[in-house]
Amino acid sequence: MAVKAAIAGLGRIASLLEEDRLREKPCTHAGAIAANPALVLCAGADMDEERRRLFAEKWGTPVYGDAETMLREQRPQILHIATHPDSHGRYCALAEQYGVSVVVCEKPLANTLWGARKIAALHNAGNITVITNHERRYAADYRRARDILLRGERLGPLCGVRGTLCAGKTRRLLDVLWHDGTHLADAAMFLTGALLKHRRSFGSGLRGRTGTAYLFGSLEAPSVPAASGSLPFLLELGSDRDHLIFELEFSCERGKLRIGNGIFEVWESRESPYAEKFKSLEKIEEGFTGKTGYFSSMVDDALSCALDKSHVPLSSATDGLRVIRYLHAIGAWR
């Protein structure tokens, strides 16, 4: 018998992005649920009438104007929360009240540190499993990059990490950090198995819409082979660009690895063709072929949690809380 899944919030990441011809499919909560034969998309809820109409037409499911009525009538085992972060805590509490066993919560986990702590406490209490949708943890290219770094055989110990994030020419740096930087910060922690801490900031202020901010910190106690127990981390957060940049570069003793949107590169140290008795980096791998399965794998993880209460999700509320702590340390609040 198929496991019932419902969605609260029927906007872009819930359903609408499935119409994007260029994105890998499925790329939404509804699309991933519908593509999984062990799941049934039983309903969706949103206060917006037009979103309810579009969702019902595309997926052929009942729609509701409020999530509580949906939960009471449908009794899903999994609830996907794709609403604004300030409402995540309320929907998680409602899910527990109506016997939902697994919540898949969009990032960021909450809009305050206090709110994120409450959701993590709900998860840790054991009555309900809360997954934070840090989707890159579920992507095959990021999992491969993590394996390369963990093994340490090709590139040697990790020496430092640099991130670059630009996601809008005139967007406030604070908004870019809040919406997109959550993914980058979590990816840095996932790929190194370390805890990201903020130290100090340079450059432009986060509330501005121009220039570049430089956020310096460290990755503490990484599980990858590392040159030291505390790795330097630098995030370049910029505006003024008419294009998206989302990438992480891992500098190692014998090479480097770059990964990001449309980027997968592995460089290794070789005898330099430019100068005697020197070594240079040579690009050994470029590009990742095949589907990453980032949304499908996340839904598989949620299903495993619903079928087995002892299953530990790859991206839990605890991981979501770590990112919020990092943002809080920066002072990234509206």
NORNOR-V848356 format. One record per residue. N is the residue number from 1. RES is the residue in three letters. OMEGA is omega in degrees with one decimal (* if undefined). NEAR is the number of other C-alpha atoms within 12 Angstrom. Layout:
n/res/omega/near
N/RES/OMEGA/NEAR
N/RES/OMEGA/NEAR
//
This chain:
n/res/omega/near
1/MET/-176.4/8
2/ALA/177.3/19
3/VAL/-177.7/31
4/LYS/176.8/33
5/ALA/179.3/42
6/ALA/-177.2/48
7/ILE/171.4/54
8/ALA/-174.9/50
9/GLY/-170.7/41
10/LEU/-179.2/42
11/GLY/-171.3/32
12/ARG/-173.5/23
13/ILE/177.9/31
14/ALA/-172.3/43
15/SER/-167.3/38
16/LEU/-178.4/30
17/LEU/178.2/23
18/GLU/178.4/28
19/GLU/179.3/22
20/ASP/-174.6/15
21/ARG/-172.9/11
22/LEU/-176.3/10
23/ARG/172.2/19
24/GLU/-179.0/22
25/LYS/-6.1/27
26/PRO/-178.0/32
27/CYS/178.8/34
28/THR/177.4/37
29/HIS/-178.8/49
30/ALA/-179.4/47
31/GLY/-179.3/35
32/ALA/177.3/38
33/ILE/-177.9/41
34/ALA/-177.6/35
35/ALA/-177.6/23
36/ASN/-175.8/26
37/PRO/180.0/18
38/ALA/-179.0/22
39/LEU/171.4/31
40/VAL/176.5/32
41/LEU/-169.9/41
42/CYS/-177.1/34
43/ALA/174.1/43
44/GLY/-178.9/52
45/ALA/176.4/44
46/ASP/178.2/34
47/MET/-177.1/20
48/ASP/-176.0/20
49/GLU/-178.5/19
50/GLU/177.1/18
51/ARG/177.1/25
52/ARG/-179.7/31
53/ARG/-178.6/25
54/LEU/-179.3/26
55/PHE/-179.1/38
56/ALA/179.8/25
57/GLU/-175.5/16
58/LYS/-170.7/23
59/TRP/176.2/30
60/GLY/-178.7/18
61/THR/173.2/26
62/PRO/177.0/27
63/VAL/-175.5/37
64/TYR/176.6/32
65/GLY/176.3/24
66/ASP/-173.9/25
67/ALA/-177.3/38
68/GLU/176.9/33
69/THR/177.9/23
70/MET/-178.8/31
71/LEU/-178.5/37
72/ARG/-176.2/21
73/GLU/-173.4/20
74/GLN/-179.3/31
75/ARG/178.6/29
76/PRO/174.2/35
77/GLN/178.9/37
78/ILE/174.2/47
79/LEU/174.1/55
80/HIS/-179.3/50
81/ILE/-178.2/46
82/ALA/179.9/40
83/THR/176.8/36
84/HIS/-174.2/26
85/PRO/179.8/29
86/ASP/179.2/24
87/SER/-174.3/27
88/HIS/-178.9/40
89/GLY/-179.5/36
90/ARG/-178.7/26
91/TYR/175.6/40
92/CYS/178.4/48
93/ALA/176.8/32
94/LEU/179.8/30
95/ALA/178.2/42
96/GLU/-178.9/31
97/GLN/-175.9/18
98/TYR/170.2/27
99/GLY/174.7/25
100/VAL/-178.1/35
101/SER/-177.8/38
102/VAL/172.3/50
103/VAL/170.4/50
104/VAL/-172.5/53
105/CYS/176.6/50
106/GLU/175.0/45
107/LYS/-13.2/43
108/PRO/-173.8/47
109/LEU/178.4/52
110/ALA/-179.9/41
111/ASN/175.8/34
112/THR/176.4/30
113/LEU/179.2/28
114/TRP/179.6/18
115/GLY/179.1/29
116/ALA/178.0/39
117/ARG/-179.8/26
118/LYS/179.7/26
119/ILE/178.9/46
120/ALA/177.9/36
121/ALA/176.5/24
122/LEU/178.0/31
123/HIS/-176.1/37
124/ASN/178.3/20
125/ALA/171.9/15
126/GLY/179.7/20
127/ASN/-177.9/26
128/ILE/176.9/39
129/THR/179.5/46
130/VAL/175.5/52
131/ILE/172.4/49
132/THR/-175.8/47
133/ASN/167.5/43
134/HIS/-163.9/42
135/GLU/-177.6/41
136/ARG/172.8/40
137/ARG/-176.2/40
138/TYR/-176.2/35
139/ALA/-176.2/34
140/ALA/-179.9/25
141/ASP/178.1/34
142/TYR/177.5/39
143/ARG/177.2/27
144/ARG/177.7/26
145/ALA/178.7/39
146/ARG/179.7/34
147/ASP/178.5/23
148/ILE/-178.5/32
149/LEU/-179.1/40
150/LEU/-179.3/27
151/ARG/176.6/20
152/GLY/-174.2/28
153/GLU/-174.9/19
154/ARG/-169.9/25
155/LEU/-179.5/33
156/GLY/-177.4/26
157/PRO/178.5/30
158/LEU/-177.3/42
159/CYS/-178.8/32
160/GLY/-177.1/35
161/VAL/176.9/42
162/ARG/176.5/36
163/GLY/175.6/39
164/THR/-178.3/36
165/LEU/173.6/41
166/CYS/-173.0/38
167/ALA/177.7/32
168/GLY/-174.3/27
169/LYS/-176.1/23
170/THR/177.1/22
171/ARG/175.0/28
172/ARG/178.7/30
173/LEU/178.8/37
174/LEU/-179.5/36
175/ASP/177.1/29
176/VAL/178.7/38
177/LEU/-176.3/44
178/TRP/-174.4/36
179/HIS/-175.1/32
180/ASP/179.8/36
181/GLY/175.9/38
182/THR/178.0/41
183/HIS/-176.5/41
184/LEU/179.7/45
185/ALA/179.8/52
186/ASP/179.1/45
187/ALA/178.0/44
188/ALA/179.2/51
189/MET/-179.7/39
190/PHE/-175.1/39
191/LEU/-179.1/41
192/THR/-174.4/44
193/GLY/-175.2/29
194/ALA/176.9/33
195/LEU/-177.8/32
196/LEU/178.6/42
197/LYS/178.5/32
198/HIS/179.0/31
199/ARG/-178.7/23
200/ARG/-176.9/20
201/SER/177.3/23
202/PHE/172.5/21
203/GLY/-174.0/20
204/SER/176.4/22
205/GLY/-175.5/24
206/LEU/-179.0/32
207/ARG/177.7/26
208/GLY/-179.1/23
209/ARG/179.7/25
210/THR/175.0/24
211/GLY/-175.0/25
212/THR/174.0/33
213/ALA/177.9/33
214/TYR/-176.7/29
215/LEU/-176.8/39
216/PHE/179.0/28
217/GLY/-179.1/31
218/SER/173.0/31
219/LEU/-171.4/39
220/GLU/175.6/27
221/ALA/179.9/22
222/PRO/176.3/31
223/SER/174.9/27
224/VAL/173.7/36
225/PRO/-173.7/33
226/ALA/-179.9/33
227/ALA/178.0/25
228/SER/-179.9/20
229/GLY/-179.9/22
230/SER/-175.8/26
231/LEU/176.6/36
232/PRO/179.4/34
233/PHE/178.4/37
234/LEU/176.7/34
235/LEU/174.2/40
236/GLU/-175.1/36
237/LEU/-170.7/47
238/GLY/170.6/42
239/SER/176.0/34
240/ASP/179.8/24
241/ARG/178.6/19
242/ASP/-176.6/13
243/HIS/179.5/15
244/LEU/170.1/22
245/ILE/175.2/29
246/PHE/-178.0/35
247/GLU/174.6/35
248/LEU/177.1/39
249/GLU/-179.3/37
250/PHE/-178.4/46
251/SER/-175.3/36
252/CYS/-178.1/34
253/GLU/-175.7/27
254/ARG/178.1/28
255/GLY/177.2/33
256/LYS/177.2/36
257/LEU/176.3/46
258/ARG/178.6/39
259/ILE/179.8/41
260/GLY/179.8/32
261/ASN/-178.4/28
262/GLY/-175.5/21
263/ILE/166.6/22
264/PHE/-177.3/32
265/GLU/172.5/31
266/VAL/179.2/31
267/TRP/178.4/28
268/GLU/-179.3/26
269/SER/179.3/24
270/ARG/173.3/21
271/GLU/-172.9/15
272/SER/174.1/14
273/PRO/-174.1/13
274/TYR/-177.5/12
275/ALA/179.1/10
276/GLU/175.9/10
277/LYS/174.4/10
278/PHE/173.0/12
279/LYS/176.5/17
280/SER/176.8/20
281/LEU/177.8/25
282/GLU/-179.8/22
283/LYS/-176.5/18
284/ILE/179.5/19
285/GLU/175.2/20
286/GLU/177.9/18
287/GLY/176.7/20
288/PHE/-176.7/23
289/THR/178.6/14
290/GLY/-179.8/12
291/LYS/177.9/20
292/THR/178.0/28
293/GLY/-171.8/29
294/TYR/179.1/31
295/PHE/179.4/38
296/SER/-178.9/35
297/SER/177.2/33
298/MET/179.0/40
299/VAL/175.0/47
300/ASP/179.6/32
301/ASP/178.1/37
302/ALA/178.7/46
303/LEU/178.1/37
304/SER/178.3/26
305/CYS/180.0/32
306/ALA/-177.8/35
307/LEU/-177.1/23
308/ASP/-175.1/16
309/LYS/-179.2/21
310/SER/-178.5/14
311/HIS/-180.0/22
312/VAL/-178.0/26
313/PRO/179.7/34
314/LEU/-178.9/32
315/SER/-174.0/42
316/SER/175.4/41
317/ALA/177.3/44
318/THR/177.2/32
319/ASP/176.5/42
320/GLY/178.7/47
321/LEU/179.4/40
322/ARG/179.0/37
323/VAL/179.4/46
324/ILE/176.2/42
325/ARG/177.8/32
326/TYR/178.8/38
327/LEU/-179.9/41
328/HIS/179.3/28
329/ALA/178.0/22
330/ILE/-173.9/30
331/GLY/-174.0/23
332/ALA/177.6/30
333/TRP/-177.6/23
334/ARG/*/18
//
